[in-house]
Amino acid sequence: MLNFLRSTPSLPFCVQGASAGAAATAYALSWYDVPIDNAELLSGPVLSNIALGCRVPHANPVTVNPTNGSPFDDSPFYNQEFPEVSVWTNTSCLPKSGSSTGVLASEAAQSIVQPGAVLSFPKTSLSGWVCDNGENPSAAQAYLWFSQVATPWSLTSISNCQGAEGVAQGTTPQGLTGDQAITEDMIGKCVNPQ
């Protein structure tokens, strides 16, 4: 679908994805070579390391180091999201009796970040936006992907989010609403390809 939408090469192709939509964008970049000029990833990609998100006992928190904002810790495990992840992966995410090696291997094989993933996007401008409130694993999972990307990217920490992933209603370190900052970033970076 994204390749079809990209069929007019003289126009910029820019996308914005939130949560699982950010994961879809990261999969498109990392696994399907979809040429995207600018990607705005809000509260994700949330499926960067599925095994780490589903593992029992839980993984240690991830220190998120945004390029815009102060570092903060966020847990990568899927707390309220595990039913959806179980359905998407056809595995038992967060099993009560502990994770098996086989299930963790299956979850790892479905993650965005794994051997074989492309993690360099020299023709794509990447911007991420994550809540610093720790209400779900979206910031940790996003950072697990961004921290592996070898080309330039930006990641903004958003405070005062509405709910777990409400970056649009939150505030950037510069005092802008997330919605305003994301819109300005998209407009400024969605330019004709060179």
Secondary structure, DSSP 8 states (H G I E B T S, - for coil): -HHHHT--TTS--EEEEETHHHHHHHHHHHHH----SEEEEES--TTTTHHHHH-SS----EEE--SBS--EEE--S-STTHHHHHHHHTS-SS-TT---HHHHHHHHHTSSSSTT-----TT-EEEEEEESS-SSTHHHHHHHHHTT--S-EEEEEEBS-SSSS-GGGSB-TTS-BHHHHHHHHHHHH-----
